[in-house]
Amino acid sequence: MSSRFGLGNALVAVGCLCLLATVAFGAALAPAGTTGAASGSGSGGGGDVAPDDERLTLVGVQGVGSYVEGGSVRLLSGTEERWRESSADVYFDVTQLDDGSVLAGYMAGGYEDCGPYDPPCHRTGYRIIDPDPTPTVVEEWSFPVRNRVASEVHDVEPLPGGGFVVADMEHERVLIVEDGEVVWEWKASSRYEAPPDPTKTDWLHINDVDRIGDGRFLVSVRNANQLVVLQRGEGVVEVINRDHDDETDDDGLVGDPSVLYHQHNPQWLGDGAVLVADSENHRVVELHRTESGRWEPAWVLEGAGGQKFDWPRDADRLPNGNTLITDTRNGRIVEVNESGSLVWERQLDYRALPYEADRLPAGETIGGPTYGDADTAAAAGSTVPVLTPLLRLLSAAVRLPRWVSELHLLGALVSVGLVGAGLILRWRDG
């Protein structure tokens, strides 16, 4: 056996040992799956922080292990789970109604009533869940979809006096449903140039709608990186993140991705202020309208508890001045104050993909306290060039264990490099 062959064997052995050590130490030192209240306070350090067991948090979980199955609606009391309903493939936005039942956007398969599509098919819409005494679906409104990807109803909200407003990604529209019938709709094709058939492509991905006034709605047009304000009877009356600087797009139909990039679940804080989960920028931003009419970030948070956000998809400003954030790919819900300090955290079970969370009884309010330009850099932890973007890319494709960090990724890359180099030496000496 040549020395090169022996060196190859040694490199393979060292690489395997390095990988095993990376996995073993990472898993052994991983944080516990459930954490509770941390030291912290409300906006400016003076917020009213409830004891952990008085925090009721309603969570919509898109899935466990994938984006298309294992969904659930959960109620947390502090960090303990009080109940769970999991009969749908996926759940999204959740809202507690006045009678204590829960309204949730959902998608599920196995339907025979499929309209123009062959059965069995998937349907999407909303469900109402009665949690007492056992969580049970008591009402459902839905419609069939061509496929299960990027066609879901991500958001549905109750309206005063009855009825629901729905964000429909399949047909790219906002609609109002009363007594099971569509009584009004706004089609995005009235503003944006539509493909021949929106059901065959992920065109705009309209993923959120909130009532912010009488006949007035805030809508998230994800793939355009924009929020639009709709007025029933008038159409779009304001655009948040109109890209004025894009000389190739005079109509401002695609927003500046440095301001918002594939966002989710905006909250209207009041005229001139909106809080947004800026998902593909991996941050939460509060945008303010400037005197010139532009919307610019006034507060930015990129992580909490020393951990960078990974695809956050909901942020709610709470009445006590704190902010509740759904950090999707990190599988956690966090509450922070204006400086970004961690007030409370709930880590969900391994591989869970939380979509949205509401703190009860208030839920997501219309209007709320606003923040200034606070220094939040220390809350997020450090960013490692190359490794942080690579880790996020991997987490988008594969559900990694929650403890995997840039250090573990570096260890794995070194291990693979050693094994690869060893195998090449063995092959050359073959």
C-alpha positions as a printed NumPy array, in Angstrom:
array([[  0.   ,   0.   ,   0.   ],
       [  1.471,   3.371,  -1.015],
       [  1.822,   6.293,   1.38 ],
       [ -0.736,   8.207,  -0.702],
       [ -3.291,   5.438,  -0.248],
       [ -2.601,   5.424,   3.495],
       [ -2.955,   9.198,   3.651],
       [ -6.281,   8.883,   1.837],
       [ -7.544,   6.434,   4.442],
       [ -6.417,   8.728,   7.223],
       [ -8.211,  11.725,   5.708],
       [-11.439,   9.729,   5.321],
       [-11.195,   8.576,   8.941],
       [-10.5  ,  12.083,  10.268],
       [-13.326,  13.512,   8.172],
       [-15.806,  10.95 ,   9.496],
       [-14.695,  11.589,  13.07 ],
       [-15.004,  15.348,  12.546],
       [-18.559,  14.941,  11.218],
       [-19.553,  12.65 ,  14.082],
       [-18.092,  15.078,  16.622],
       [-19.931,  18.007,  15.006],
       [-23.258,  16.175,  15.18 ],
       [-22.696,  14.739,  18.66 ],
       [-21.613,  17.981,  20.312],
       [-24.252,  20.008,  18.481],
       [-27.079,  17.727,  19.598],
       [-25.734,  17.438,  23.144],
       [-25.449,  21.195,  23.578],
       [-28.763,  21.997,  21.838],
       [-31.174,  24.199,  23.817],
       [-34.25 ,  22.623,  25.351],
       [-37.283,  22.391,  23.077],
       [-39.486,  24.553,  25.315],
       [-38.424,  27.833,  26.865],
       [-40.399,  30.326,  28.851],
       [-40.223,  33.933,  29.862],
       [-36.915,  35.732,  29.793],
       [-35.952,  38.98 ,  31.393],
       [-37.27 ,  41.94 ,  29.455],
       [-40.008,  44.497,  29.284],
       [-42.257,  46.383,  26.97 ],
       [-41.541,  49.282,  24.671],
       [-38.867,  51.51 ,  26.106],
       [-38.344,  49.201,  29.076],
       [-41.623,  50.015,  30.811],
       [-44.163,  47.629,  29.27 ],
       [-46.576,  45.493,  31.246],
       [-45.206,  41.946,  31.018],
       [-47.608,  39.192,  32.066],
       [-46.479,  36.107,  33.988],
       [-45.67 ,  33.224,  31.665],
       [-48.733,  31.167,  32.616],
       [-51.025,  34.109,  31.737],
       [-49.77 ,  34.339,  28.163],
       [-52.311,  32.735,  25.829],
       [-50.917,  32.388,  22.313],
       [-52.886,  30.993,  19.376],
       [-50.633,  29.479,  16.697],
       [-51.285,  28.325,  13.135],
       [-48.713,  25.686,  12.112],
       [-48.291,  25.116,   8.384],
       [-46.76 ,  21.709,   8.874],
       [-44.31 ,  19.483,  10.669],
       [-41.552,  18.126,   8.481],
       [-42.834,  19.687,   5.258],
       [-44.722,  22.646,   3.851],
       [-47.732,  20.585,   2.741],
       [-48.623,  18.225,   5.582],
       [-48.804,  18.   ,   9.363],
       [-50.61 ,  21.31 ,   9.901],
       [-52.304,  22.214,  13.175],
       [-53.932,  24.945,  15.199],
       [-52.593,  25.151,  18.752],
       [-53.35 ,  27.148,  21.864],
       [-50.396,  27.74 ,  24.18 ],
       [-50.77 ,  28.72 ,  27.811],
       [-47.359,  30.12 ,  28.57 ],
       [-45.141,  27.508,  26.96 ],
       [-47.521,  24.613,  27.634],
       [-49.886,  23.404,  24.93 ],
       [-53.532,  23.542,  26.006],
       [-55.108,  22.041,  22.886],
       [-54.417,  21.14 ,  19.25 ],
       [-56.549,  20.517,  16.14 ],
       [-54.722,  18.809,  13.266],
       [-57.235,  17.421,  10.767],
       [-56.038,  19.572,   7.832],
       [-52.886,  19.116,   5.772],
       [-51.888,  22.716,   6.516],
       [-53.176,  25.64 ,   8.573],
       [-52.212,  29.281,   8.217],
       [-53.638,  32.453,   9.768],
       [-55.638,  31.951,  12.976],
       [-58.076,  34.309,  14.717],
       [-60.133,  33.853,  17.869],
       [-63.771,  34.868,  17.34 ],
       [-65.965,  36.587,  19.917],
       [-67.599,  33.305,  20.97 ],
       [-64.232,  31.66 ,  21.703],
       [-64.132,  29.578,  18.526],
       [-61.161,  29.871,  16.152],
       [-61.176,  30.921,  12.502],
       [-58.338,  29.459,  10.43 ],
       [-57.212,  29.448,   6.805],
       [-56.458,  25.899,   5.664],
       [-55.88 ,  23.428,   2.835],
       [-56.647,  19.696,   2.818],
       [-56.816,  16.851,   0.315],
       [-59.033,  13.87 ,  -0.33 ],
       [-62.109,  15.758,  -1.569],
       [-64.469,  14.309,  -4.19 ],
       [-66.258,  17.603,  -4.936],
       [-63.592,  19.006,  -7.241],
       [-65.349,  21.246,  -9.744],
       [-63.249,  21.344, -12.943],
       [-60.525,  19.061, -11.548],
       [-60.317,  15.289, -11.297],
       [-61.054,  13.787,  -7.863],
       [-59.62 ,  13.345,  -5.381],
       [-58.447,  16.944,  -5.12 ],
       [-57.386,  19.563,  -2.626],
       [-59.638,  22.35 ,  -1.404],
       [-58.718,  25.545,   0.411],
       [-60.673,  28.113,   2.369],
       [-61.428,  28.574,   6.027],
       [-62.584,  26.519,   8.953],
       [-64.142,  27.406,  12.285],
       [-62.926,  25.276,  15.18 ],
       [-64.793,  24.917,  18.484],
       [-62.14 ,  24.073,  21.087],
       [-64.56 ,  23.018,  23.852],
       [-64.683,  20.311,  25.065],
       [-62.575,  18.733,  22.293],
       [-61.28 ,  20.778,  19.333],
       [-63.743,  20.104,  16.49 ],
       [-64.271,  21.664,  13.059],
       [-67.846,  22.986,  13.143],
       [-67.941,  24.986,   9.9  ],
       [-66.051,  25.016,   6.619],
       [-66.073,  27.089,   3.43 ],
       [-63.745,  26.068,   0.621],
       [-63.184,  25.738,  -3.118],
       [-61.138,  23.262,  -5.202],
       [-57.642,  24.133,  -6.435],
       [-55.576,  22.912,  -9.353],
       [-52.686,  21.822,  -7.129],
       [-51.61 ,  22.113,  -3.525],
       [-48.65 ,  24.459,  -3.949],
       [-48.989,  28.268,  -3.753],
       [-52.773,  28.047,  -4.079],
       [-53.872,  28.226,  -0.454],
       [-56.032,  30.669,   1.431],
       [-53.409,  32.02 ,   3.8  ],
       [-55.632,  34.553,   5.531],
       [-59.275,  35.076,   6.47 ],
       [-60.637,  37.717,   8.831],
       [-64.088,  38.28 ,  10.372],
       [-65.981,  41.441,   9.482],
       [-68.189,  43.541,  11.752],
       [-71.808,  42.483,  11.397],
       [-70.897,  39.102,   9.914],
       [-69.102,  37.704,   6.912],
       [-65.425,  37.145,   6.232],
       [-62.784,  38.746,   4.025],
       [-60.514,  36.194,   2.326],
       [-57.126,  36.39 ,   0.566],
       [-57.259,  33.941,  -2.357],
       [-53.89 ,  32.966,  -3.856],
       [-55.38 ,  30.547,  -6.398],
       [-57.239,  33.242,  -8.366],
       [-55.225,  36.207,  -6.967],
       [-58.116,  38.155,  -5.499],
       [-59.618,  39.474,  -2.278],
       [-63.206,  38.458,  -1.634],
       [-65.947,  38.799,   0.964],
       [-68.007,  35.752,   1.88 ],
       [-71.394,  36.053,   3.584],
       [-73.524,  33.01 ,   4.407],
       [-71.282,  30.868,   2.242],
       [-71.616,  33.097,  -0.852],
       [-69.114,  35.48 ,  -2.442],
       [-70.707,  38.942,  -2.336],
       [-67.741,  41.093,  -3.396],
       [-64.284,  40.637,  -4.886],
       [-61.276,  42.634,  -5.994],
       [-59.22 ,  40.998,  -8.719],
       [-55.511,  41.803,  -8.751],
       [-55.629,  41.807, -12.557],
       [-57.291,  45.229, -12.284],
       [-53.89 ,  46.609, -11.258],
       [-51.244,  43.999, -12.151],
       [-50.714,  42.455, -15.584],
       [-52.07 ,  38.917, -15.308],
       [-50.866,  35.72 , -17.001],
       [-53.392,  33.835, -19.17 ],
       [-54.392,  31.601, -16.239],
       [-53.305,  32.582, -12.691],
       [-54.161,  29.087, -11.395],
       [-51.269,  27.614, -13.412],
       [-48.501,  29.745, -11.911],
       [-47.504,  31.35 ,  -8.617],
       [-48.171,  34.833,  -9.992],
       [-48.683,  37.321,  -7.126],
       [-49.102,  35.104,  -4.06 ],
       [-51.621,  37.363,  -2.282],
       [-51.129,  36.068,   1.247],
       [-52.828,  38.476,   3.661],
       [-55.783,  40.813,   4.01 ],
       [-56.739,  42.893,   7.065],
       [-59.696,  45.186,   7.552],
       [-58.288,  48.574,   8.622],
       [-61.428,  50.696,   8.323],
       [-64.943,  50.787,   6.943],
       [-64.688,  48.939,   3.615],
       [-60.924,  49.485,   3.729],
       [-58.373,  46.656,   3.57 ],
       [-54.6  ,  46.219,   3.779],
       [-53.447,  43.518,   1.337],
       [-50.052,  41.812,   1.014],
       [-49.069,  41.21 ,  -2.618],
       [-46.06 ,  39.061,  -1.838],
       [-44.434,  38.509,  -5.216],
       [-44.675,  42.225,  -6.046],
       [-42.978,  43.113,  -2.709],
       [-45.849,  45.482,  -2.029],
       [-48.727,  46.202,   0.297],
       [-51.796,  47.863,  -1.156],
       [-54.671,  49.614,   0.559],
       [-58.028,  48.772,  -0.998],
       [-61.178,  50.793,  -0.6  ],
       [-64.332,  48.904,  -1.459],
       [-65.908,  50.594,  -4.453],
       [-62.699,  52.43 ,  -5.399],
       [-59.951,  49.814,  -5.67 ],
       [-56.321,  50.531,  -4.788],
       [-55.965,  53.894,  -3.033],
       [-52.407,  53.553,  -1.728],
       [-49.329,  51.459,  -2.485],
       [-46.68 ,  50.749,   0.14 ],
       [-43.248,  50.19 ,  -1.445],
       [-43.97 ,  51.564,  -4.87 ],
       [-40.546,  51.44 ,  -6.516],
       [-40.186,  55.067,  -7.649],
       [-36.523,  54.518,  -8.547],
       [-37.073,  51.725, -11.047],
       [-36.809,  53.475, -14.412],
       [-37.955,  50.328, -16.23 ],
       [-41.221,  50.233, -14.267],
       [-42.909,  53.612, -14.501],
       [-46.08 ,  52.292, -12.886],
       [-44.271,  51.063,  -9.776],
       [-45.84 ,  47.59 , -10.053],
       [-42.848,  45.856,  -8.438],
       [-41.533,  47.111,  -5.107],
       [-37.964,  47.655,  -3.977],
       [-36.752,  44.347,  -2.451],
       [-34.407,  46.209,  -0.107],
       [-37.517,  47.619,   1.613],
       [-39.774,  44.536,   1.438],
       [-38.969,  41.174,  -0.107],
       [-41.73 ,  38.525,  -0.233],
       [-43.35 ,  39.729,   2.974],
       [-46.121,  38.19 ,   5.104],
       [-48.783,  39.328,   7.58 ],
       [-48.494,  43.131,   7.777],
       [-50.186,  44.907,  10.707],
       [-51.626,  48.391,  10.291],
       [-50.343,  50.417,  13.257],
       [-52.122,  53.6  ,  12.202],
       [-52.053,  56.075,   9.352],
       [-48.437,  56.274,   8.282],
       [-47.091,  53.192,  10.106],
       [-47.16 ,  49.469,   9.332],
       [-45.358,  46.482,  10.897],
       [-44.282,  43.743,   8.485],
       [-42.626,  40.321,   8.589],
       [-40.097,  40.997,   5.812],
       [-39.644,  37.297,   5.173],
       [-37.017,  36.901,   2.456],
       [-34.939,  39.678,   4.011],
       [-35.094,  37.608,   7.231],
       [-36.146,  40.503,   9.399],
       [-39.103,  42.374,  10.874],
       [-39.542,  46.018,   9.855],
       [-41.727,  48.911,  10.878],
       [-42.288,  51.165,   7.887],
       [-43.273,  54.819,   8.222],
       [-44.646,  57.087,   5.52 ],
       [-42.337,  60.045,   4.935],
       [-43.38 ,  63.566,   4.024],
       [-42.609,  62.757,   0.389],
       [-45.097,  59.87 ,   0.463],
       [-42.476,  57.117,   0.388],
       [-42.484,  54.311,   2.954],
       [-39.144,  53.663,   4.642],
       [-37.923,  51.402,   7.474],
       [-38.045,  53.194,  10.835],
       [-37.312,  50.111,  12.97 ],
       [-35.547,  46.907,  11.923],
       [-34.999,  43.671,  13.852],
       [-32.989,  40.803,  12.34 ],
       [-33.082,  38.334,  15.223],
       [-33.743,  37.784,  18.91 ],
       [-32.084,  35.965,  21.758],
       [-28.784,  35.913,  19.882],
       [-30.311,  33.968,  16.981],
       [-30.835,  35.392,  13.502],
       [-34.368,  35.15 ,  12.134],
       [-34.904,  32.593,   9.394],
       [-37.955,  33.432,   7.249],
       [-40.168,  35.195,   9.824],
       [-43.792,  35.27 ,   8.628],
       [-45.741,  37.179,  11.248],
       [-45.192,  40.138,  13.558],
       [-47.823,  41.687,  15.833],
       [-47.406,  44.802,  17.959],
       [-49.026,  43.922,  21.274],
       [-51.057,  46.328,  23.423],
       [-48.259,  46.288,  26.044],
       [-45.826,  47.668,  23.452],
       [-43.914,  44.444,  22.818],
       [-43.807,  42.608,  19.483],
       [-44.8  ,  38.958,  18.941],
       [-42.885,  37.338,  16.066],
       [-43.272,  33.992,  14.292],
       [-39.771,  32.851,  13.293],
       [-40.818,  30.102,  10.887],
       [-37.739,  28.118,   9.908],
       [-36.294,  28.402,  13.398],
       [-39.564,  26.846,  14.613],
       [-40.183,  29.372,  17.365],
       [-42.43 ,  32.185,  18.588],
       [-40.706,  35.103,  20.321],
       [-41.832,  38.232,  22.132],
       [-39.414,  41.165,  22.16 ],
       [-39.377,  44.769,  23.287],
       [-38.361,  47.836,  21.273],
       [-34.642,  47.229,  21.766],
       [-35.08 ,  43.659,  20.51 ],
       [-34.469,  42.12 ,  23.93 ],
       [-36.116,  38.726,  24.341],
       [-39.083,  38.83 ,  26.721],
       [-40.553,  35.388,  26.013],
       [-39.881,  32.453,  23.697],
       [-41.617,  29.211,  22.772],
       [-39.663,  26.688,  20.725],
       [-42.043,  24.341,  18.937],
       [-41.486,  20.647,  18.362],
       [-38.745,  19.617,  15.975],
       [-39.367,  20.439,  12.29 ],
       [-42.549,  22.43 ,  12.967],
       [-43.231,  25.347,  10.611],
       [-45.291,  27.942,  12.508],
       [-47.02 ,  30.383,  10.175],
       [-48.802,  32.904,  12.384],
       [-49.391,  33.61 ,  16.079],
       [-51.874,  35.787,  17.966],
       [-51.626,  36.795,  21.606],
       [-55.051,  36.467,  23.199],
       [-57.437,  37.992,  23.969],
       [-56.5  ,  40.995,  21.785],
       [-55.266,  39.087,  18.726],
       [-53.854,  41.183,  15.895],
       [-55.173,  44.669,  16.547],
       [-55.883,  47.472,  14.1  ],
       [-53.506,  50.149,  15.327],
       [-50.834,  49.857,  17.975],
       [-47.799,  51.476,  19.582],
       [-45.077,  52.549,  17.158],
       [-41.3  ,  52.326,  17.55 ],
       [-38.468,  54.693,  16.78 ],
       [-34.99 ,  54.031,  15.469],
       [-33.797,  51.791,  18.325],
       [-30.438,  50.003,  18.255],
       [-31.408,  46.345,  17.841],
       [-28.136,  44.957,  16.44 ],
       [-27.128,  43.124,  19.622],
       [-30.378,  41.128,  19.715],
       [-29.758,  39.264,  16.463],
       [-26.339,  37.721,  16.929],
       [-23.614,  37.863,  14.319],
       [-23.798,  37.167,  10.597],
       [-21.065,  34.987,   9.094],
       [-20.282,  35.788,   5.458],
       [-21.055,  32.906,   3.082],
       [-22.056,  30.532,   5.906],
       [-25.201,  32.397,   7.07 ],
       [-26.713,  32.663,   3.552],
       [-25.756,  29.039,   2.842],
       [-27.361,  27.849,   6.071],
       [-30.58 ,  29.687,   5.217],
       [-30.542,  28.19 ,   1.731],
       [-30.228,  24.701,   3.19 ],
       [-32.983,  25.323,   5.75 ],
       [-35.336,  26.357,   2.937],
       [-34.857,  22.982,   1.25 ],
       [-34.319,  20.629,   4.2  ],
       [-35.713,  20.812,   7.723],
       [-32.494,  21.023,   9.722],
       [-32.344,  20.344,  13.467],
       [-32.851,  23.593,  15.361],
       [-29.373,  23.484,  16.863],
       [-27.559,  23.632,  13.52 ],
       [-25.582,  26.883,  13.313],
       [-22.893,  28.346,  11.087],
       [-20.256,  26.622,  13.255],
       [-21.866,  23.221,  12.704],
       [-22.164,  23.908,   8.983],
       [-18.462,  24.794,   8.869],
       [-17.612,  21.564,  10.688],
       [-19.713,  19.577,   8.227],
       [-18.091,  21.266,   5.23 ],
       [-14.603,  20.584,   6.587],
       [-15.593,  16.952,   7.218],
       [-16.911,  16.527,   3.683],
       [-13.777,  18.16 ,   2.307],
       [-11.525,  15.777,   4.223],
       [-13.491,  12.715,   3.168],
       [-13.568,  13.902,  -0.449],
       [ -9.828,  14.554,  -0.501],
       [ -9.179,  11.133,   1.029],
       [-11.353,   9.333,  -1.515],
       [ -9.62 ,  11.153,  -4.379],
       [ -6.186,  10.06 ,  -3.088],
       [ -7.385,   6.481,  -2.744],
       [ -8.859,   6.528,  -6.245],
       [ -5.691,   7.942,  -7.802],
       [ -3.638,   5.232,  -6.149],
       [ -6.346,   2.695,  -7.037]])
